[in-house]
Amino acid sequence: MSKCLFCVKKCASNQSTSIRNQSSPNTKFHAFIFQIVQATIVSYNKNKEGKQSKLMDIMAVGPVNVNEFQELAREALPKMHYDFYAGGAEDQHTLKENVEAFRRITIQPRILVDVSRIDLSTTVLGYNISAPIMIAPTALHKLAHPEGEVATARAAAACKTIMVLSFTSSCTVEEVSSSCNAVRFFQLYVYKRRDIAAVLVQRAEKNGYKAIVLTADTPRLGRREADIRNKMVAPRLKNLEGLLSIEAAFDNGSNLEAYANETMDASLSWKDIEWLRSITNMPILIKGILTREDAIKAAEVGIAGIVVSNHGARQLDYTPATITVLEEVVHAVGGRVPVLFDGGVRRGTDVFKALALGAQAVLIGRPVIYGLAAKGEYGVRRVIQMLKDELELTMALCGCPSVKDITRSRVRTQRERLPSML
């Protein structure tokens, strides 16, 4: 961009000299073009200065909300790695909507309620956690910080919450398990070679993981254009060492899509839930449900829980923002299985809204990565604590002394507001 601006400035300078030295009929047109170029340069410089000033403020006093960790991560990471974490599929419409959709939901506070004591604690699959905020499975934490998932796991343990370790983690199942004493789940992809899934599930169970979270929305990898543009090459997965030869997938530039197409089992279907159940005693949750029909099917096949998720908007663009379909899924299962939620949570008010619409807990993905990239284990702890503090304040101001008091009547969706505006 800087080179382009240099050319634009040089062109503008030449144009200015030319305008002063000529009196042809095109002079007015050239002057008009010159003004546009100058305005573009001024606008760009102001924008750049504004961003630099904001970043300097954040670095000087530290981030005061979760969104500011993203700015620190952008500064700390190589562009390729930042784009890998931050990017979504294709036009990134759903990526933006995951966040924006929360803003269209309003909160309905109640007054004169005793909120002198606020209790954020809850349970997930019978395990106690300090707040309904969990860590979502996200890939390759060592691209963000040298300690990788071990630092994230320690932060989760310190915050007394559950971390879902990604199948595509930089650290092994065993390394994360031995790093600290905490409740952990393991997220699973099913490869064409089913024995790989079986081995990893058995390793997770042996090392004390308490549940399997099956990601079911990835028969193929979504088109992530930032990774294509950056020629992103993923490092080898330590969990797969000795299980899978992946040399061929690392031959050319951006290898993520080629690798996924080579390994992912596109034939995975509902009937395979029984196969997965046969190789483990751990409860199985399905991640990636967005519709009433799939929610009903999940409950029918005996799944232990559902994660409403569009894969962080990294798979199919123009799917709905997850918060807009959460209530549909909750109604479909009718309390038969717990419903967890991920996608777009950046504020304690977002957590509150998801709980009011029926989620038992939310999972946090990108903010955890941004905290890790900016400040390691401490950064992850700060991200979680910020969300907990904001949730506690929201509950107090809304008249909800405990999580069970966050009911459907405490929020109003855009659909509900429209009739009152007519």
C-alpha positions as CSV (number, residue, x, y, z in Angstrom):
1,M,0.0,0.0,0.0
2,S,2.8,2.4,0.8
3,K,4.4,1.9,-2.6
4,C,1.0,2.6,-4.2
5,L,0.6,5.8,-2.2
6,F,4.2,6.9,-3.2
7,C,3.1,6.5,-6.9
8,V,-0.1,8.3,-6.3
9,K,1.7,11.2,-4.5
10,K,4.3,11.4,-7.3
11,C,1.5,11.4,-9.9
12,A,-0.3,14.1,-7.9
13,S,2.8,16.2,-7.8
14,N,3.4,15.9,-11.5
15,Q,-0.2,16.6,-12.2
16,S,0.0,19.8,-10.1
17,T,3.0,21.0,-12.0
18,S,1.3,20.2,-15.3
19,I,-1.9,22.1,-14.4
20,R,0.1,25.2,-13.5
21,N,2.0,25.1,-16.8
22,Q,-0.9,24.6,-19.2
23,S,-4.1,26.4,-20.3
24,S,-5.7,23.7,-22.4
25,P,-9.5,23.0,-22.3
26,N,-8.7,19.9,-20.2
27,T,-7.2,22.0,-17.4
28,K,-10.4,21.9,-15.3
29,F,-10.7,18.2,-15.6
30,H,-7.1,17.7,-14.6
31,A,-7.6,19.9,-11.6
32,F,-10.6,17.9,-10.6
33,I,-8.6,14.6,-10.8
34,F,-5.8,16.3,-8.8
35,Q,-8.3,17.2,-6.0
36,I,-9.6,13.6,-5.9
37,V,-6.0,12.2,-5.6
38,Q,-5.1,14.7,-2.9
39,A,-8.3,13.9,-0.9
40,T,-7.5,10.2,-1.2
41,I,-4.0,10.7,0.2
42,V,-5.3,12.9,3.1
43,S,-8.0,10.4,3.9
44,Y,-5.6,7.5,3.9
45,N,-3.1,9.3,6.1
46,K,-5.8,10.3,8.6
47,N,-7.0,6.8,8.8
48,K,-3.5,5.4,9.2
49,E,-2.7,8.0,11.9
50,G,-6.0,7.2,13.7
51,K,-5.2,3.4,13.8
52,Q,-1.7,4.1,15.0
53,S,-2.9,6.4,17.7
54,K,-5.5,3.8,18.9
55,L,-2.9,1.1,18.9
56,M,-0.5,3.3,20.9
57,D,-3.3,4.0,23.4
58,I,-4.1,0.3,23.9
59,M,-0.4,-0.5,24.3
60,A,0.1,2.3,26.8
61,V,-2.8,1.4,29.2
62,G,-3.5,-2.1,28.2
63,P,-6.7,-3.4,26.5
64,V,-10.0,-2.5,28.3
65,N,-12.2,-4.9,26.3
66,V,-11.9,-8.1,24.3
67,N,-12.0,-6.3,20.9
68,E,-8.8,-4.4,21.7
69,F,-6.9,-7.7,22.0
70,Q,-7.5,-8.1,18.3
71,E,-5.5,-4.9,17.6
72,L,-2.6,-6.2,19.7
73,A,-2.7,-9.5,17.9
74,R,-2.7,-7.9,14.5
75,E,0.4,-6.0,15.5
76,A,2.1,-9.1,17.1
77,L,1.5,-11.7,14.4
78,P,2.9,-12.1,10.8
79,K,0.2,-11.2,8.4
80,M,-0.2,-14.8,7.1
81,H,-0.9,-16.1,10.6
82,Y,-3.2,-13.2,11.6
83,D,-5.3,-13.6,8.5
84,F,-5.5,-17.4,9.1
85,Y,-7.1,-16.7,12.5
86,A,-9.2,-13.7,11.6
87,G,-10.4,-14.6,8.2
88,G,-13.7,-16.2,7.1
89,A,-15.0,-17.9,3.9
90,E,-15.3,-16.1,0.6
91,D,-17.0,-12.6,1.0
92,Q,-16.9,-12.9,4.8
93,H,-20.6,-11.9,5.0
94,T,-21.3,-14.5,7.7
95,L,-18.1,-13.5,9.6
96,K,-19.4,-9.9,9.9
97,E,-23.0,-11.1,10.7
98,N,-21.9,-13.3,13.5
99,V,-20.9,-10.2,15.4
100,E,-23.4,-7.7,14.0
101,A,-26.5,-9.9,14.7
102,F,-25.9,-9.5,18.4
103,R,-26.3,-5.7,18.1
104,R,-29.9,-6.2,16.8
105,I,-30.9,-7.9,20.1
106,T,-31.9,-5.6,22.9
107,I,-31.8,-6.4,26.6
108,Q,-34.9,-5.9,28.8
109,P,-33.7,-5.1,32.3
110,R,-35.8,-5.5,35.5
111,I,-35.4,-3.1,38.5
112,L,-35.6,-3.4,42.2
113,V,-34.2,-6.9,42.4
114,D,-31.6,-7.8,45.0
115,V,-28.4,-8.2,43.1
116,S,-26.0,-7.6,46.0
117,R,-24.6,-11.1,45.2
118,I,-24.2,-12.4,41.6
119,D,-23.5,-16.1,40.9
120,L,-22.1,-16.8,37.4
121,S,-21.5,-20.5,38.0
122,T,-23.2,-23.2,36.0
123,T,-22.6,-26.8,34.9
124,V,-22.0,-28.4,31.5
125,L,-22.5,-32.2,31.3
126,G,-22.5,-32.2,35.0
127,Y,-19.1,-30.5,35.3
128,N,-19.0,-27.3,37.4
129,I,-17.6,-24.2,35.7
130,S,-17.1,-20.7,37.2
131,A,-19.1,-19.0,34.4
132,P,-21.0,-20.1,31.2
133,I,-17.9,-19.3,29.1
134,M,-15.9,-22.1,27.6
135,I,-12.9,-22.2,25.2
136,A,-13.8,-23.3,21.7
137,P,-11.6,-25.6,19.7
138,T,-9.3,-23.5,17.5
139,A,-6.3,-24.7,15.4
140,L,-2.6,-24.3,15.7
141,H,-2.1,-22.1,18.8
142,K,1.7,-22.2,18.4
143,L,1.3,-19.9,15.4
144,A,0.1,-17.4,18.0
145,H,2.5,-18.1,20.9
146,P,5.4,-20.5,21.4
147,E,3.6,-22.3,24.3
148,G,0.6,-22.9,22.2
149,E,-2.4,-24.9,23.6
150,V,-0.5,-25.6,26.8
151,A,-0.7,-21.9,27.7
152,T,-4.4,-21.8,26.7
153,A,-5.1,-24.9,28.9
154,R,-3.4,-23.4,31.9
155,A,-5.5,-20.2,31.4
156,A,-8.7,-22.3,31.2
157,A,-7.8,-24.1,34.4
158,A,-7.0,-20.8,36.2
159,C,-10.4,-19.5,35.1
160,K,-12.1,-22.7,36.2
161,T,-13.7,-23.4,32.8
162,I,-13.6,-26.1,30.2
163,M,-11.3,-26.0,27.2
164,V,-12.1,-28.0,24.0
165,L,-8.8,-29.1,22.5
166,S,-8.7,-29.0,18.7
167,F,-7.9,-32.0,16.6
168,T,-5.6,-29.7,14.7
169,S,-3.7,-28.5,17.8
170,S,0.0,-27.7,17.8
171,C,0.5,-29.6,21.0
172,T,-0.4,-33.2,21.5
173,V,-3.3,-34.6,23.5
174,E,-0.8,-35.8,26.1
175,E,1.1,-32.5,26.4
176,V,-2.0,-30.5,27.1
177,S,-3.3,-33.1,29.5
178,S,-0.1,-33.1,31.6
179,S,0.1,-29.3,31.7
180,C,-2.5,-28.8,34.4
181,N,-5.4,-30.4,36.2
182,A,-8.7,-29.4,34.6
183,V,-11.8,-30.6,32.8
184,R,-11.2,-30.8,29.0
185,F,-13.1,-32.0,26.0
186,F,-11.6,-33.2,22.7
187,Q,-12.8,-31.9,19.3
188,L,-12.7,-34.5,16.5
189,Y,-12.5,-34.5,12.8
190,V,-13.1,-37.9,11.1
191,Y,-10.6,-38.7,8.4
192,K,-11.0,-41.2,5.5
193,R,-8.8,-43.4,7.6
194,R,-11.1,-44.1,10.5
195,D,-8.3,-45.8,12.5
196,I,-6.7,-42.3,13.0
197,A,-9.9,-41.0,14.6
198,A,-10.1,-44.2,16.7
199,V,-6.5,-43.8,18.0
200,L,-7.0,-40.1,18.9
201,V,-10.2,-40.7,20.7
202,Q,-8.6,-43.5,22.7
203,R,-5.6,-41.3,23.5
204,A,-8.0,-38.5,24.6
205,E,-10.0,-40.9,26.8
206,K,-6.8,-42.4,28.3
207,N,-5.5,-38.9,29.2
208,G,-8.6,-37.9,31.1
209,Y,-10.6,-35.9,28.5
210,K,-14.3,-35.9,29.4
211,A,-16.2,-35.7,26.1
212,I,-15.8,-35.8,22.3
213,V,-17.0,-32.8,20.3
214,L,-17.5,-34.0,16.7
215,T,-17.2,-31.3,14.2
216,A,-19.8,-32.2,11.5
217,D,-19.7,-29.3,9.1
218,T,-16.5,-30.0,7.3
219,P,-16.9,-32.7,4.5
220,R,-14.6,-30.3,2.6
221,L,-12.8,-27.1,3.6
222,G,-14.4,-23.8,3.0
223,R,-12.8,-21.3,0.6
224,R,-10.7,-19.0,2.7
225,E,-9.4,-16.5,0.3
226,A,-7.0,-14.8,2.6
227,D,-5.2,-18.1,3.1
228,I,-5.1,-18.7,-0.7
229,R,-3.8,-15.1,-1.2
230,N,-1.1,-15.6,1.4
231,K,-0.1,-19.1,0.2
232,M,-0.7,-20.3,3.8
233,V,1.1,-23.5,4.6
234,A,0.1,-25.2,7.8
235,P,2.7,-26.8,10.0
236,R,2.6,-30.5,10.7
237,L,0.2,-31.7,13.3
238,K,2.0,-33.3,16.2
239,N,-1.1,-35.4,17.1
240,L,-0.8,-37.2,13.8
241,E,2.9,-38.0,13.9
242,G,3.4,-41.7,13.2
243,L,-0.2,-42.0,12.1
244,L,-0.4,-40.2,8.7
245,S,2.1,-39.3,6.0
246,I,1.2,-35.8,4.9
247,E,4.2,-34.8,2.8
248,A,2.3,-34.6,-0.4
249,A,0.0,-31.9,0.9
250,F,2.9,-29.6,1.6
251,D,4.2,-29.4,-2.0
252,N,2.5,-26.2,-3.2
253,G,1.7,-22.8,-1.6
254,S,-1.6,-22.7,0.2
255,N,-2.1,-26.3,1.1
256,L,-5.0,-26.2,3.5
257,E,-7.7,-27.0,1.1
258,A,-5.7,-29.7,-0.7
259,Y,-4.8,-31.3,2.6
260,A,-8.4,-31.3,3.8
261,N,-9.7,-32.8,0.6
262,E,-7.1,-35.5,0.8
263,T,-7.8,-36.4,4.4
264,M,-11.4,-35.5,5.4
265,D,-14.1,-38.2,5.1
266,A,-16.8,-36.6,3.0
267,S,-19.0,-39.8,3.4
268,L,-19.4,-39.2,7.2
269,S,-23.2,-39.3,8.0
270,W,-25.6,-39.9,10.8
271,K,-25.2,-43.6,10.8
272,D,-21.5,-43.2,11.8
273,I,-22.5,-41.8,15.2
274,E,-23.1,-45.4,16.2
275,W,-19.5,-46.3,15.1
276,L,-18.1,-43.4,17.1
277,R,-20.1,-44.4,20.1
278,S,-18.7,-47.9,19.8
279,I,-15.0,-46.8,20.2
280,T,-15.5,-44.6,23.3
281,N,-17.3,-44.3,26.6
282,M,-17.1,-40.6,26.5
283,P,-20.3,-38.6,25.8
284,I,-20.5,-37.2,22.2
285,L,-21.5,-33.7,21.3
286,I,-22.1,-32.5,17.7
287,K,-20.7,-29.1,16.6
288,G,-22.0,-27.4,13.5
289,I,-25.8,-27.6,13.8
290,L,-27.7,-24.6,12.4
291,T,-31.2,-26.0,11.7
292,R,-34.2,-27.4,13.5
293,E,-34.1,-30.6,11.4
294,D,-30.5,-31.4,12.3
295,A,-31.2,-30.6,16.0
296,I,-34.1,-33.0,16.1
297,K,-32.0,-35.7,14.3
298,A,-29.1,-35.2,16.8
299,A,-31.5,-35.7,19.7
300,E,-33.0,-38.8,18.1
301,V,-29.6,-40.5,17.7
302,G,-28.7,-40.0,21.3
303,I,-26.2,-37.2,21.1
304,A,-25.2,-35.8,24.6
305,G,-25.1,-32.2,23.5
306,I,-25.3,-29.8,20.6
307,V,-23.0,-26.9,19.7
308,V,-24.8,-24.3,17.5
309,S,-22.0,-23.2,15.2
310,N,-21.1,-22.1,11.7
311,H,-17.4,-22.9,12.2
312,G,-16.6,-19.2,12.9
313,A,-17.9,-18.4,9.5
314,R,-15.0,-20.2,7.9
315,Q,-16.9,-22.9,6.0
316,L,-20.0,-21.8,4.0
317,D,-20.5,-18.1,3.6
318,Y,-24.1,-16.7,3.7
319,T,-25.1,-19.2,6.4
320,P,-27.1,-17.4,9.1
321,A,-25.3,-15.8,12.1
322,T,-25.4,-18.4,14.8
323,I,-27.3,-16.2,17.3
324,T,-30.2,-15.9,14.8
325,V,-30.8,-19.7,14.8
326,L,-30.0,-20.5,18.4
327,E,-33.6,-20.3,19.6
328,E,-34.8,-22.5,16.7
329,V,-32.4,-25.2,17.8
330,V,-33.3,-24.9,21.4
331,H,-37.0,-25.2,20.7
332,A,-36.4,-28.2,18.4
333,V,-34.6,-30.3,21.1
334,G,-37.1,-29.2,23.8
335,G,-34.6,-29.7,26.7
336,R,-33.7,-33.2,25.7
337,V,-30.0,-32.3,25.3
338,P,-28.0,-29.2,26.4
339,V,-27.3,-26.6,23.7
340,L,-24.0,-24.8,23.6
341,F,-23.3,-21.8,21.3
342,D,-20.3,-20.3,19.5
343,G,-19.9,-17.5,17.0
344,G,-19.4,-13.7,17.4
345,V,-19.2,-13.4,21.2
346,R,-17.2,-10.3,22.0
347,R,-19.0,-8.8,25.0
348,G,-20.5,-10.0,28.3
349,T,-23.8,-8.7,26.9
350,D,-23.4,-11.2,24.0
351,V,-23.0,-14.0,26.5
352,F,-26.1,-12.8,28.3
353,K,-28.2,-12.7,25.1
354,A,-27.1,-16.2,24.1
355,L,-28.1,-17.5,27.6
356,A,-31.5,-15.8,27.4
357,L,-32.1,-17.4,24.0
358,G,-31.5,-20.9,25.5
359,A,-27.8,-21.6,25.4
360,Q,-26.3,-23.4,28.4
361,A,-22.9,-21.8,27.8
362,V,-21.0,-20.1,25.1
363,L,-17.6,-21.0,23.5
364,I,-15.0,-18.4,22.7
365,G,-12.7,-18.9,19.7
366,R,-10.9,-15.9,18.1
367,P,-10.8,-13.7,21.2
368,V,-8.8,-16.5,23.0
369,I,-6.3,-16.6,20.1
370,Y,-6.0,-12.8,20.1
371,G,-5.3,-12.8,23.9
372,L,-2.8,-15.6,23.4
373,A,-1.0,-13.8,20.6
374,A,-0.8,-10.5,22.5
375,K,0.1,-11.7,26.0
376,G,0.4,-15.5,26.2
377,E,-1.4,-17.4,29.0
378,Y,-2.0,-14.1,30.8
379,G,-3.8,-12.7,27.7
380,V,-6.1,-15.7,27.6
381,R,-6.9,-15.3,31.3
382,R,-7.6,-11.6,30.8
383,V,-10.0,-12.3,27.8
384,I,-12.0,-14.7,29.8
385,Q,-12.0,-12.5,32.9
386,M,-13.1,-9.5,30.9
387,L,-16.1,-11.4,29.6
388,K,-16.9,-12.7,33.1
389,D,-16.7,-9.2,34.5
390,E,-18.9,-7.8,31.8
391,L,-21.4,-10.6,32.2
392,E,-21.6,-10.1,35.9
393,L,-22.3,-6.4,35.4
394,T,-24.9,-7.1,32.8
395,M,-26.7,-9.5,35.2
396,A,-26.6,-7.0,38.0
397,L,-28.0,-4.2,35.9
398,C,-30.6,-6.5,34.4
399,G,-31.8,-7.8,37.7
400,C,-30.5,-11.4,37.4
401,P,-28.7,-12.6,40.5
402,S,-27.9,-16.0,38.9
403,V,-27.5,-17.7,35.5
404,K,-30.9,-19.4,35.9
405,D,-32.5,-16.0,36.2
406,I,-31.5,-15.1,32.6
407,T,-34.7,-16.0,31.0
408,R,-36.2,-15.4,27.5
409,S,-38.1,-12.4,28.8
410,R,-34.8,-10.5,29.3
411,V,-34.1,-10.0,25.6
412,R,-36.0,-8.8,22.5
413,T,-35.0,-9.8,19.0
414,Q,-35.4,-7.7,15.9
415,R,-38.3,-9.8,14.8
416,E,-40.1,-9.0,18.0
417,R,-39.4,-5.3,17.8
418,L,-40.8,-4.9,14.3
419,P,-44.5,-5.2,15.1
420,S,-44.2,-2.6,17.8
421,M,-42.7,-0.2,15.3
422,L,-45.6,-0.5,12.8
